[in-house]
Amino acid sequence: MAPPFRRGDMVWSYFPFAETPDIPARTRHAAIIIGAFSAIDASKMLGHQAPAYGAAVAVYTSSQVRKFGDSLPIGIIQVPLDRARQNKNSSAFFIDTRVRAYLPIHKGYFPDLDTPDHGLIASIDPGLFRRVMEEFARVNERAREQIVTVGPLRPR
């Protein structure tokens, strides 16, 4: 079965917190999918059976836009209100490419999986997704020590 998400989809999730990295959060949170893998591909990567919908890699988002002030750290993308609205969001937000979740695609982590849209908020515009991937790579190259990985499928 093909995964219900595509790269660049912003979806509702129970994105785990760093303090409890294998446990779904209790609150819904928007996440941006940067990779989605079928059950067959995910099983090959993991070396064991993956859920029927496969697995996803997602990055963190937050509407707490004042958290960083004017000086954004590496890996942070500020999305102002006008661009947020273009991407079907009602408020400005930031994307933190340093915080990455490696998740099985099932209801424990994606609460709206069984709905017709699978919890899709929006597919972000190609320019914004390109920027997400550039920042993701930049963090990998220059600030690996700042990477936070969560989720039961995270590299260990």
N, C-alpha and C positions, 0 to 999 in steps of 0.2 A: 504494500500500500504506500502510495506517495505521501510525504509529509504534508499536512494542511497549511504549512507556512512556507513563505519564500524569503529569500534574503531581502532585507529592507522593510519587511512588515513590522509594524508596531502593534503589539498584541497585549492583551491583559494576561498577567501572570501572577503567580505567587513566588516572585523572585526571592530566593533565600537571602538572609542576612549573613554577614561575615562571622558573627558570633555563633551561628548555628548553620553552617554551610550546606548540610545535607537535608535540612528540614524546610519544607515550603513555608514561606511567610504566611501569616494569618490575614494579611491585608492584600487586596488586589493592587497591582503595580504595573504600569506600562513598561514594556521591555522592547528593544529593537532586535529582531532576529538578524544575525550576521551569517548564520549557516544553518541549514536544515537538511537532515539526512534521512533517507528511507530506513526502514527497519533492517533491511538486508545490509546496506552500507554501514549503518550504526553498529550492527552486530559484528561485522568484520573489524571495525575500528576498536570496539570494546573487547572483543574476544569472547563474548557471551551474548545470549539472546537479548534483543532490545524490544521495547514495547511495539505494538503493531503500527503506531504512527511514526516510530523512529525517534530521533533525537535532534536537539537544537542547541545552538550556541547563541546567547543573547547578551546584549550590553544594557547597562543600567540607565534609567532616565529618572529625572525628578523635576518637580515644579518649584522647588526651593531655589529659585534663580539667584537670590542674593547671597547664597551660601559662600561663594568664592569672591564676591566683590568684583572689582574691575580687573583684577589680575588673575586670569584663568591659568590653572596649572596645565601641564602637558596632559593630553588625552581628554580634555573637557571641551565640549562644543556648546556654546550658548545659542539657543534658538529663540530669537525675539518673537514677540506676539504676532506680527504680520506673517512671518514664515510659519509659525506654529499653526495659524489659522489655515494657511495653504495646505497644511498636512493634517487637517481635520482635528486640531486641538484648540481648545478654548482659552488656553493660557500659555504664556511663555514657559519654556522648560530648558533643561540642559541634558546633555548626553555625556555620560562618563564612560569612556571606552577602556578605562583601567579596571572597571568592575565587570567581570564576565561570569556568566552562568552557563554551565554545561548540564543540560537537563534532558531527561526522558520526556517525550511528548505524551503526556497523559494528564488526566484531570487533576491529579495531585499538584501539578505545577501550572497547568493551564486550565483554569476553572470553567471556561466557556467552550471547551473543546467540542462538546456535543451539540453546540448551537450551529445554525446554518453558516455563520461567518467565522466560527471557531475562535471568537474573541478578537477578531481583527479590528483595530482602531483605524488604521490607515496604512497604506503602503507609502513610505516617505518618498519624497521626490528624489530622482536619480542624483542630482547635485549634492543633496544632503547626505545620501547614502555613500557617495564617493568620499565625502569629507569624513564620515564615520570610519570608513576603511583606511583612509590615510592616517587618521589619528591613532587608530588601532595599531597600525604598522609602526608609527612613530614611537608609541609607547614601548612596543616590542624592542625597538632598536636602541632607544635612549633612556628608558626608565623602567626596566623590567622589575626593579625592586618595588615599584608602586602598584604592580598588578595584584588584584584581589580576585581569586577564583573561588566560585561557590558552585554548589550543585553536586548531586551524587555521581555524576559522570566526569567530574573535573579531573584534569591530570594531577597525579600525585607524585 
